[in-house]
Amino acid sequence: MPFVSSLQPVRGTHDLLFDDVRRHRLIEATAFEIAQRYGYGEIATPVFEFTDVFARTLGDTSDIVTKEMYTFETKGGESVTLRPEGTAGVARAFISGGLAQQTPLKFFYRGPMFRHERPQKGRQRQFQQIGVELLGVATPQADIEVIALADHILSSLALTGTVTLEINSLGDTESRVAYRDVLVKYLTDRQDMLSQESRDRLGRNPLRILDSKDPGDKEAVKDAPLFTDHLNVTSRDFFKTVQDGLAALGIACKVNPALVRGLDYYGHTAFEFTTDALGAQGTVLAGGRYDGLIKQMGGPPTAGIGWAAGVERLAMLLPELEIANRPIAVIPVSDAEAATANIIVSALRHAGFTVDIAFSGNMGKRMTRANKIKATTAIILGGDEVLENAATVRNLDAGAQDKVRQKDLVEYLRKTQP
């Protein structure tokens, strides 16, 4: 009976094994390879930062700050937080690294994020993200590029038909102030329908009420004024340029007036790639323009736009994976042939082949393992083969086999391996 430990992973975390790991690595490698084509270099920020980095950027009324951050005090009495998202760390690195004179800057990042929320399918407390940030470009061209990059990555993962691009404009500062006044007046007349949390936000951060999941809040904002109806000429022109640029690239999008970002440093373009294949967790990639963020954090005024995507959710959408590098199985019939098998395995690996060796078990079990790992070829070593300095090479797809001298194995396999 197999040993079963009482130790389990912490709630909201999970182990990545076998195909799960392969899916994650495929997503990250594909995203980075394509991001490099667009001129993005990789940045790796610390997994934890001073708490103020996130409190400043995410807002003290956001759910992440008030409910979801893993915050703790160090032995030195400093408050630090495991990063709940990637943009704040990149912005902090931009400021502390004195990078303002090097703009425009293009960053790609990947790694674990942490949020204390109810674990769900595709939504863990430790989760993996990929993301990009483009700093120092205030024109709509930046918006078009980062969205085109996201679309390129998703299409390279064969997900184009699975996701929909939704887009909205949050306008410039003048437009947001005008809309905020209209929205507050509208919601004030409907306060009795709002949740207590949204009533608290009404005077501080009313835009966040628009994306509340509370049923009463949803009913209250159902007929709320639309952001796009309160954009000034500058903001309308900016939004049209983004839409026209995407259309010119053949990237379809749907304007979603309910798509908002609640913090003051967000403006102009907000976007999400969504799917109906994951139930309630419909957003797989989301981003927007945040021209006021770096200034709010104490840095110089710097335009910025970026996006982040959850690797777990993308992995759930991937089609069935083919094994890109199927191995060769070396099968000694018994322990007596193990020494010769080790020599052959070493030679093949140094020649560039992926090779697995059957360590133990009878011949049937060793062949079963070869089939389980989807080996292309089995190199079988029995007593007769060892005496003849040869090996039986069996094509596991076609069933044909040859006897090959051991010194000729590399040349033979180079001609016959797929």
Contacts in CASP RR format, 6 or more apart in sequence:
PFRMAT RR
TARGET T0000
AUTHOR 0000-0000-0000
METHOD contacts of the structure
MODEL  1
MPFVSSLQPVRGTHDLLFDDVRRHRLIEATAFEIAQRYGYGEIATPVFEF
TDVFARTLGDTSDIVTKEMYTFETKGGESVTLRPEGTAGVARAFISGGLA
QQTPLKFFYRGPMFRHERPQKGRQRQFQQIGVELLGVATPQADIEVIALA
DHILSSLALTGTVTLEINSLGDTESRVAYRDVLVKYLTDRQDMLSQESRD
RLGRNPLRILDSKDPGDKEAVKDAPLFTDHLNVTSRDFFKTVQDGLAALG
IACKVNPALVRGLDYYGHTAFEFTTDALGAQGTVLAGGRYDGLIKQMGGP
PTAGIGWAAGVERLAMLLPELEIANRPIAVIPVSDAEAATANIIVSALRH
AGFTVDIAFSGNMGKRMTRANKIKATTAIILGGDEVLENAATVRNLDAGA
QDKVRQKDLVEYLRKTQP
9 15 0 8 1.000
10 125 0 8 1.000
11 119 0 8 1.000
11 125 0 8 1.000
12 119 0 8 1.000
12 124 0 8 1.000
12 125 0 8 1.000
12 126 0 8 1.000
13 124 0 8 1.000
13 125 0 8 1.000
13 126 0 8 1.000
14 124 0 8 1.000
16 24 0 8 1.000
19 321 0 8 1.000
20 315 0 8 1.000
22 321 0 8 1.000
23 315 0 8 1.000
23 318 0 8 1.000
23 321 0 8 1.000
24 128 0 8 1.000
24 311 0 8 1.000
24 315 0 8 1.000
26 157 0 8 1.000
26 318 0 8 1.000
26 321 0 8 1.000
27 130 0 8 1.000
27 157 0 8 1.000
27 311 0 8 1.000
27 314 0 8 1.000
27 315 0 8 1.000
27 318 0 8 1.000
28 110 0 8 1.000
28 128 0 8 1.000
28 130 0 8 1.000
28 311 0 8 1.000
30 153 0 8 1.000
30 156 0 8 1.000
30 157 0 8 1.000
31 108 0 8 1.000
31 110 0 8 1.000
31 130 0 8 1.000
31 131 0 8 1.000
31 153 0 8 1.000
31 309 0 8 1.000
32 42 0 8 1.000
32 108 0 8 1.000
32 110 0 8 1.000
32 130 0 8 1.000
34 149 0 8 1.000
34 152 0 8 1.000
34 153 0 8 1.000
34 156 0 8 1.000
35 41 0 8 1.000
35 108 0 8 1.000
35 132 0 8 1.000
35 149 0 8 1.000
35 153 0 8 1.000
36 108 0 8 1.000
38 106 0 8 1.000
38 145 0 8 1.000
38 149 0 8 1.000
38 152 0 8 1.000
39 106 0 8 1.000
40 106 0 8 1.000
40 107 0 8 1.000
40 108 0 8 1.000
40 132 0 8 1.000
40 149 0 8 1.000
41 106 0 8 1.000
41 107 0 8 1.000
41 108 0 8 1.000
42 107 0 8 1.000
42 108 0 8 1.000
42 109 0 8 1.000
42 110 0 8 1.000
43 90 0 8 1.000
43 93 0 8 1.000
43 107 0 8 1.000
43 108 0 8 1.000
43 109 0 8 1.000
44 109 0 8 1.000
45 83 0 8 1.000
45 86 0 8 1.000
45 89 0 8 1.000
45 90 0 8 1.000
45 92 0 8 1.000
45 93 0 8 1.000
45 109 0 8 1.000
46 83 0 8 1.000
46 89 0 8 1.000
47 82 0 8 1.000
47 83 0 8 1.000
47 112 0 8 1.000
48 80 0 8 1.000
48 81 0 8 1.000
48 82 0 8 1.000
48 83 0 8 1.000
49 80 0 8 1.000
49 81 0 8 1.000
49 83 0 8 1.000
49 88 0 8 1.000
49 89 0 8 1.000
49 92 0 8 1.000
50 78 0 8 1.000
50 79 0 8 1.000
50 80 0 8 1.000
50 81 0 8 1.000
51 69 0 8 1.000
51 71 0 8 1.000
51 79 0 8 1.000
51 80 0 8 1.000
51 81 0 8 1.000
52 79 0 8 1.000
53 81 0 8 1.000
53 88 0 8 1.000
53 89 0 8 1.000
53 92 0 8 1.000
53 297 0 8 1.000
54 64 0 8 1.000
54 65 0 8 1.000
54 69 0 8 1.000
54 81 0 8 1.000
54 83 0 8 1.000
54 84 0 8 1.000
54 85 0 8 1.000
54 88 0 8 1.000
55 65 0 8 1.000
56 88 0 8 1.000
56 296 0 8 1.000
56 297 0 8 1.000
57 87 0 8 1.000
57 88 0 8 1.000
57 91 0 8 1.000
57 263 0 8 1.000
57 293 0 8 1.000
57 296 0 8 1.000
57 297 0 8 1.000
58 64 0 8 1.000
58 65 0 8 1.000
58 84 0 8 1.000
58 85 0 8 1.000
58 88 0 8 1.000
58 263 0 8 1.000
59 65 0 8 1.000
59 205 0 8 1.000
59 263 0 8 1.000
60 66 0 8 1.000
61 200 0 8 1.000
61 201 0 8 1.000
61 204 0 8 1.000
61 205 0 8 1.000
61 208 0 8 1.000
62 208 0 8 1.000
62 263 0 8 1.000
64 84 0 8 1.000
64 85 0 8 1.000
64 115 0 8 1.000
67 116 0 8 1.000
67 117 0 8 1.000
68 84 0 8 1.000
68 115 0 8 1.000
68 116 0 8 1.000
68 117 0 8 1.000
69 81 0 8 1.000
69 82 0 8 1.000
69 84 0 8 1.000
69 115 0 8 1.000
69 116 0 8 1.000
70 81 0 8 1.000
70 82 0 8 1.000
70 84 0 8 1.000
70 114 0 8 1.000
70 115 0 8 1.000
70 116 0 8 1.000
71 79 0 8 1.000
71 80 0 8 1.000
71 81 0 8 1.000
71 82 0 8 1.000
72 79 0 8 1.000
72 80 0 8 1.000
72 81 0 8 1.000
73 79 0 8 1.000
73 80 0 8 1.000
74 80 0 8 1.000
82 114 0 8 1.000
83 89 0 8 1.000
83 113 0 8 1.000
83 114 0 8 1.000
84 113 0 8 1.000
84 114 0 8 1.000
84 115 0 8 1.000
85 113 0 8 1.000
85 129 0 8 1.000
85 308 0 8 1.000
86 109 0 8 1.000
86 113 0 8 1.000
86 129 0 8 1.000
86 131 0 8 1.000
86 308 0 8 1.000
87 133 0 8 1.000
87 290 0 8 1.000
87 293 0 8 1.000
87 306 0 8 1.000
87 308 0 8 1.000
88 297 0 8 1.000
90 107 0 8 1.000
90 109 0 8 1.000
90 133 0 8 1.000
90 135 0 8 1.000
91 133 0 8 1.000
91 293 0 8 1.000
91 294 0 8 1.000
91 297 0 8 1.000
92 297 0 8 1.000
93 99 0 8 1.000
94 100 0 8 1.000
94 105 0 8 1.000
94 135 0 8 1.000
94 294 0 8 1.000
94 302 0 8 1.000
95 294 0 8 1.000
95 297 0 8 1.000
95 298 0 8 1.000
95 299 0 8 1.000
99 105 0 8 1.000
99 135 0 8 1.000
100 299 0 8 1.000
100 300 0 8 1.000
100 302 0 8 1.000
103 135 0 8 1.000
103 136 0 8 1.000
103 137 0 8 1.000
103 302 0 8 1.000
104 134 0 8 1.000
104 135 0 8 1.000
104 136 0 8 1.000
104 137 0 8 1.000
104 142 0 8 1.000
105 133 0 8 1.000
105 134 0 8 1.000
105 135 0 8 1.000
105 136 0 8 1.000
106 132 0 8 1.000
106 133 0 8 1.000
106 134 0 8 1.000
106 135 0 8 1.000
107 132 0 8 1.000
107 133 0 8 1.000
107 134 0 8 1.000
107 135 0 8 1.000
108 130 0 8 1.000
108 131 0 8 1.000
108 132 0 8 1.000
109 129 0 8 1.000
109 130 0 8 1.000
109 131 0 8 1.000
109 132 0 8 1.000
109 133 0 8 1.000
110 128 0 8 1.000
110 129 0 8 1.000
110 130 0 8 1.000
110 131 0 8 1.000
110 311 0 8 1.000
111 128 0 8 1.000
111 129 0 8 1.000
111 130 0 8 1.000
112 126 0 8 1.000
112 127 0 8 1.000
112 128 0 8 1.000
112 129 0 8 1.000
113 126 0 8 1.000
113 127 0 8 1.000
113 128 0 8 1.000
113 129 0 8 1.000
114 125 0 8 1.000
114 126 0 8 1.000
114 127 0 8 1.000
115 125 0 8 1.000
115 127 0 8 1.000
116 125 0 8 1.000
117 123 0 8 1.000
117 125 0 8 1.000
119 125 0 8 1.000
120 280 0 8 1.000
120 281 0 8 1.000
121 278 0 8 1.000
121 281 0 8 1.000
121 316 0 8 1.000
122 278 0 8 1.000
122 281 0 8 1.000
122 312 0 8 1.000
122 313 0 8 1.000
122 316 0 8 1.000
123 281 0 8 1.000
123 312 0 8 1.000
123 313 0 8 1.000
124 312 0 8 1.000
127 310 0 8 1.000
127 311 0 8 1.000
127 312 0 8 1.000
128 310 0 8 1.000
128 311 0 8 1.000
128 312 0 8 1.000
129 308 0 8 1.000
129 309 0 8 1.000
129 310 0 8 1.000
129 311 0 8 1.000
130 308 0 8 1.000
130 309 0 8 1.000
130 310 0 8 1.000
130 311 0 8 1.000
131 306 0 8 1.000
131 307 0 8 1.000
131 308 0 8 1.000
131 309 0 8 1.000
132 146 0 8 1.000
132 149 0 8 1.000
132 150 0 8 1.000
132 306 0 8 1.000
132 307 0 8 1.000
133 304 0 8 1.000
133 305 0 8 1.000
133 306 0 8 1.000
134 142 0 8 1.000
134 145 0 8 1.000
134 146 0 8 1.000
134 304 0 8 1.000
134 305 0 8 1.000
134 306 0 8 1.000
135 294 0 8 1.000
135 302 0 8 1.000
135 303 0 8 1.000
135 304 0 8 1.000
136 142 0 8 1.000
136 302 0 8 1.000
136 303 0 8 1.000
136 304 0 8 1.000
137 303 0 8 1.000
137 304 0 8 1.000
137 305 0 8 1.000
138 291 0 8 1.000
138 303 0 8 1.000
140 238 0 8 1.000
140 241 0 8 1.000
140 242 0 8 1.000
140 245 0 8 1.000
140 268 0 8 1.000
140 269 0 8 1.000
142 289 0 8 1.000
142 303 0 8 1.000
142 304 0 8 1.000
142 305 0 8 1.000
143 242 0 8 1.000
143 268 0 8 1.000
143 269 0 8 1.000
143 288 0 8 1.000
143 289 0 8 1.000
143 305 0 8 1.000
144 242 0 8 1.000
144 245 0 8 1.000
144 246 0 8 1.000
144 249 0 8 1.000
146 287 0 8 1.000
146 305 0 8 1.000
146 306 0 8 1.000
146 307 0 8 1.000
147 165 0 8 1.000
147 167 0 8 1.000
147 242 0 8 1.000
147 246 0 8 1.000
147 251 0 8 1.000
147 253 0 8 1.000
147 269 0 8 1.000
147 271 0 8 1.000
147 307 0 8 1.000
148 246 0 8 1.000
148 249 0 8 1.000
148 251 0 8 1.000
150 273 0 8 1.000
150 285 0 8 1.000
150 307 0 8 1.000
150 309 0 8 1.000
151 160 0 8 1.000
151 165 0 8 1.000
151 249 0 8 1.000
151 251 0 8 1.000
151 273 0 8 1.000
153 309 0 8 1.000
154 160 0 8 1.000
154 163 0 8 1.000
154 273 0 8 1.000
154 285 0 8 1.000
157 314 0 8 1.000
157 317 0 8 1.000
157 318 0 8 1.000
158 318 0 8 1.000
158 319 0 8 1.000
159 284 0 8 1.000
159 314 0 8 1.000
159 317 0 8 1.000
159 318 0 8 1.000
162 275 0 8 1.000
162 277 0 8 1.000
162 317 0 8 1.000
163 273 0 8 1.000
163 274 0 8 1.000
163 275 0 8 1.000
163 284 0 8 1.000
163 285 0 8 1.000
163 317 0 8 1.000
164 254 0 8 1.000
164 273 0 8 1.000
164 274 0 8 1.000
164 275 0 8 1.000
165 246 0 8 1.000
165 251 0 8 1.000
165 252 0 8 1.000
165 253 0 8 1.000
165 254 0 8 1.000
165 271 0 8 1.000
165 272 0 8 1.000
165 273 0 8 1.000
166 253 0 8 1.000
166 254 0 8 1.000
166 255 0 8 1.000
166 256 0 8 1.000
166 259 0 8 1.000
166 271 0 8 1.000
166 272 0 8 1.000
166 273 0 8 1.000
166 274 0 8 1.000
167 242 0 8 1.000
167 243 0 8 1.000
167 246 0 8 1.000
167 253 0 8 1.000
167 254 0 8 1.000
167 255 0 8 1.000
167 256 0 8 1.000
167 259 0 8 1.000
167 269 0 8 1.000
167 270 0 8 1.000
167 271 0 8 1.000
168 227 0 8 1.000
168 228 0 8 1.000
168 255 0 8 1.000
168 256 0 8 1.000
168 257 0 8 1.000
168 258 0 8 1.000
168 259 0 8 1.000
168 260 0 8 1.000
168 269 0 8 1.000
168 270 0 8 1.000
168 271 0 8 1.000
169 227 0 8 1.000
169 228 0 8 1.000
169 231 0 8 1.000
169 235 0 8 1.000
169 236 0 8 1.000
169 238 0 8 1.000
169 239 0 8 1.000
169 242 0 8 1.000
169 267 0 8 1.000
169 268 0 8 1.000
169 269 0 8 1.000
169 270 0 8 1.000
170 176 0 8 1.000
170 227 0 8 1.000
170 260 0 8 1.000
170 261 0 8 1.000
170 266 0 8 1.000
170 267 0 8 1.000
170 268 0 8 1.000
170 269 0 8 1.000
170 270 0 8 1.000
170 289 0 8 1.000
171 227 0 8 1.000
171 231 0 8 1.000
171 232 0 8 1.000
171 235 0 8 1.000
171 238 0 8 1.000
171 239 0 8 1.000
171 267 0 8 1.000
171 268 0 8 1.000
172 232 0 8 1.000
172 234 0 8 1.000
172 235 0 8 1.000
172 238 0 8 1.000
172 267 0 8 1.000
172 268 0 8 1.000
174 232 0 8 1.000
174 234 0 8 1.000
174 235 0 8 1.000
175 227 0 8 1.000
175 230 0 8 1.000
175 231 0 8 1.000
175 232 0 8 1.000
175 235 0 8 1.000
176 207 0 8 1.000
176 264 0 8 1.000
176 267 0 8 1.000
178 230 0 8 1.000
178 232 0 8 1.000
179 225 0 8 1.000
179 227 0 8 1.000
179 230 0 8 1.000
180 206 0 8 1.000
180 207 0 8 1.000
182 225 0 8 1.000
182 230 0 8 1.000
183 206 0 8 1.000
183 207 0 8 1.000
183 210 0 8 1.000
183 224 0 8 1.000
183 225 0 8 1.000
184 202 0 8 1.000
184 203 0 8 1.000
184 206 0 8 1.000
186 224 0 8 1.000
186 225 0 8 1.000
187 194 0 8 1.000
187 198 0 8 1.000
187 202 0 8 1.000
187 206 0 8 1.000
187 209 0 8 1.000
187 220 0 8 1.000
187 221 0 8 1.000
187 224 0 8 1.000
188 202 0 8 1.000
190 220 0 8 1.000
191 199 0 8 1.000
191 202 0 8 1.000
193 216 0 8 1.000
193 217 0 8 1.000
193 219 0 8 1.000
193 220 0 8 1.000
194 202 0 8 1.000
194 209 0 8 1.000
194 216 0 8 1.000
194 217 0 8 1.000
194 220 0 8 1.000
195 212 0 8 1.000
195 214 0 8 1.000
195 216 0 8 1.000
195 217 0 8 1.000
197 212 0 8 1.000
197 214 0 8 1.000
198 208 0 8 1.000
198 209 0 8 1.000
198 212 0 8 1.000
198 214 0 8 1.000
198 217 0 8 1.000
198 220 0 8 1.000
201 208 0 8 1.000
201 209 0 8 1.000
202 209 0 8 1.000
205 262 0 8 1.000
205 263 0 8 1.000
207 260 0 8 1.000
207 261 0 8 1.000
207 262 0 8 1.000
208 260 0 8 1.000
208 262 0 8 1.000
209 217 0 8 1.000
209 220 0 8 1.000
209 221 0 8 1.000
210 221 0 8 1.000
210 224 0 8 1.000
210 258 0 8 1.000
210 260 0 8 1.000
210 262 0 8 1.000
211 258 0 8 1.000
211 259 0 8 1.000
211 260 0 8 1.000
211 262 0 8 1.000
212 218 0 8 1.000
212 221 0 8 1.000
221 258 0 8 1.000
226 257 0 8 1.000
227 257 0 8 1.000
227 260 0 8 1.000
228 239 0 8 1.000
228 255 0 8 1.000
228 257 0 8 1.000
231 239 0 8 1.000
235 268 0 8 1.000
238 268 0 8 1.000
238 269 0 8 1.000
239 268 0 8 1.000
239 269 0 8 1.000
242 268 0 8 1.000
242 269 0 8 1.000
243 253 0 8 1.000
243 255 0 8 1.000
246 252 0 8 1.000
246 253 0 8 1.000
253 271 0 8 1.000
256 272 0 8 1.000
259 270 0 8 1.000
259 271 0 8 1.000
259 272 0 8 1.000
260 270 0 8 1.000
261 267 0 8 1.000
261 270 0 8 1.000
261 288 0 8 1.000
261 290 0 8 1.000
264 292 0 8 1.000
264 296 0 8 1.000
265 290 0 8 1.000
265 291 0 8 1.000
265 292 0 8 1.000
265 293 0 8 1.000
265 295 0 8 1.000
265 296 0 8 1.000
266 288 0 8 1.000
266 289 0 8 1.000
266 290 0 8 1.000
267 288 0 8 1.000
267 289 0 8 1.000
267 290 0 8 1.000
267 291 0 8 1.000
268 288 0 8 1.000
268 289 0 8 1.000
268 291 0 8 1.000
269 288 0 8 1.000
269 289 0 8 1.000
269 305 0 8 1.000
270 287 0 8 1.000
270 288 0 8 1.000
270 289 0 8 1.000
271 286 0 8 1.000
271 287 0 8 1.000
271 288 0 8 1.000
271 307 0 8 1.000
272 283 0 8 1.000
272 285 0 8 1.000
272 286 0 8 1.000
272 287 0 8 1.000
273 283 0 8 1.000
273 284 0 8 1.000
273 285 0 8 1.000
273 286 0 8 1.000
273 309 0 8 1.000
274 282 0 8 1.000
274 283 0 8 1.000
274 284 0 8 1.000
275 282 0 8 1.000
275 284 0 8 1.000
275 317 0 8 1.000
276 282 0 8 1.000
277 316 0 8 1.000
277 317 0 8 1.000
278 284 0 8 1.000
278 313 0 8 1.000
278 316 0 8 1.000
278 317 0 8 1.000
281 313 0 8 1.000
282 313 0 8 1.000
283 313 0 8 1.000
284 309 0 8 1.000
284 310 0 8 1.000
284 313 0 8 1.000
284 314 0 8 1.000
284 317 0 8 1.000
285 307 0 8 1.000
285 308 0 8 1.000
285 309 0 8 1.000
285 310 0 8 1.000
285 314 0 8 1.000
286 307 0 8 1.000
286 308 0 8 1.000
286 309 0 8 1.000
287 305 0 8 1.000
287 306 0 8 1.000
287 307 0 8 1.000
287 308 0 8 1.000
288 305 0 8 1.000
288 306 0 8 1.000
288 307 0 8 1.000
289 303 0 8 1.000
289 304 0 8 1.000
289 305 0 8 1.000
289 306 0 8 1.000
290 304 0 8 1.000
290 305 0 8 1.000
290 306 0 8 1.000
291 301 0 8 1.000
291 302 0 8 1.000
291 303 0 8 1.000
291 304 0 8 1.000
292 301 0 8 1.000
292 302 0 8 1.000
293 304 0 8 1.000
294 300 0 8 1.000
294 301 0 8 1.000
294 302 0 8 1.000
294 304 0 8 1.000
295 301 0 8 1.000
295 302 0 8 1.000
323 374 0 8 1.000
325 354 0 8 1.000
326 354 0 8 1.000
326 374 0 8 1.000
326 375 0 8 1.000
326 376 0 8 1.000
326 418 0 8 1.000
327 354 0 8 1.000
327 355 0 8 1.000
327 356 0 8 1.000
327 373 0 8 1.000
327 374 0 8 1.000
327 375 0 8 1.000
327 376 0 8 1.000
328 348 0 8 1.000
328 353 0 8 1.000
328 354 0 8 1.000
328 355 0 8 1.000
328 356 0 8 1.000
328 375 0 8 1.000
328 376 0 8 1.000
328 377 0 8 1.000
328 378 0 8 1.000
328 379 0 8 1.000
328 413 0 8 1.000
328 417 0 8 1.000
329 355 0 8 1.000
329 356 0 8 1.000
329 357 0 8 1.000
329 358 0 8 1.000
329 366 0 8 1.000
329 369 0 8 1.000
329 370 0 8 1.000
329 373 0 8 1.000
329 375 0 8 1.000
329 377 0 8 1.000
329 378 0 8 1.000
329 379 0 8 1.000
329 396 0 8 1.000
330 341 0 8 1.000
330 344 0 8 1.000
330 345 0 8 1.000
330 348 0 8 1.000
330 355 0 8 1.000
330 356 0 8 1.000
330 357 0 8 1.000
330 358 0 8 1.000
330 378 0 8 1.000
330 379 0 8 1.000
330 381 0 8 1.000
331 341 0 8 1.000
331 357 0 8 1.000
331 358 0 8 1.000
331 363 0 8 1.000
331 366 0 8 1.000
331 367 0 8 1.000
331 370 0 8 1.000
331 378 0 8 1.000
331 379 0 8 1.000
331 380 0 8 1.000
331 381 0 8 1.000
332 338 0 8 1.000
332 340 0 8 1.000
332 341 0 8 1.000
332 357 0 8 1.000
332 358 0 8 1.000
332 366 0 8 1.000
332 381 0 8 1.000
332 382 0 8 1.000
333 363 0 8 1.000
333 380 0 8 1.000
333 381 0 8 1.000
333 382 0 8 1.000
333 383 0 8 1.000
334 382 0 8 1.000
335 360 0 8 1.000
336 383 0 8 1.000
336 386 0 8 1.000
337 381 0 8 1.000
337 382 0 8 1.000
337 383 0 8 1.000
337 385 0 8 1.000
337 386 0 8 1.000
340 381 0 8 1.000
340 386 0 8 1.000
340 406 0 8 1.000
341 357 0 8 1.000
341 381 0 8 1.000
342 357 0 8 1.000
344 379 0 8 1.000
344 381 0 8 1.000
344 391 0 8 1.000
344 406 0 8 1.000
344 409 0 8 1.000
345 355 0 8 1.000
345 357 0 8 1.000
347 409 0 8 1.000
347 410 0 8 1.000
348 355 0 8 1.000
348 409 0 8 1.000
348 410 0 8 1.000
348 413 0 8 1.000
349 355 0 8 1.000
351 410 0 8 1.000
351 414 0 8 1.000
353 410 0 8 1.000
353 413 0 8 1.000
353 417 0 8 1.000
356 369 0 8 1.000
356 370 0 8 1.000
356 373 0 8 1.000
356 375 0 8 1.000
358 365 0 8 1.000
358 366 0 8 1.000
358 369 0 8 1.000
358 370 0 8 1.000
360 366 0 8 1.000
367 378 0 8 1.000
370 378 0 8 1.000
370 396 0 8 1.000
371 396 0 8 1.000
375 396 0 8 1.000
376 395 0 8 1.000
376 396 0 8 1.000
376 397 0 8 1.000
376 417 0 8 1.000
376 418 0 8 1.000
377 393 0 8 1.000
377 394 0 8 1.000
377 395 0 8 1.000
377 396 0 8 1.000
377 413 0 8 1.000
377 416 0 8 1.000
377 417 0 8 1.000
378 393 0 8 1.000
378 394 0 8 1.000
378 396 0 8 1.000
379 391 0 8 1.000
379 392 0 8 1.000
379 393 0 8 1.000
379 394 0 8 1.000
379 409 0 8 1.000
380 391 0 8 1.000
380 392 0 8 1.000
380 393 0 8 1.000
380 394 0 8 1.000
381 391 0 8 1.000
381 392 0 8 1.000
382 392 0 8 1.000
385 391 0 8 1.000
385 392 0 8 1.000
385 403 0 8 1.000
388 403 0 8 1.000
389 405 0 8 1.000
389 406 0 8 1.000
389 407 0 8 1.000
390 403 0 8 1.000
390 404 0 8 1.000
390 405 0 8 1.000
390 406 0 8 1.000
391 403 0 8 1.000
391 404 0 8 1.000
391 406 0 8 1.000
391 409 0 8 1.000
392 401 0 8 1.000
392 402 0 8 1.000
392 403 0 8 1.000
392 404 0 8 1.000
393 401 0 8 1.000
393 402 0 8 1.000
393 403 0 8 1.000
393 404 0 8 1.000
393 409 0 8 1.000
393 412 0 8 1.000
393 413 0 8 1.000
393 416 0 8 1.000
394 400 0 8 1.000
394 401 0 8 1.000
395 401 0 8 1.000
395 416 0 8 1.000
402 412 0 8 1.000
404 412 0 8 1.000
END
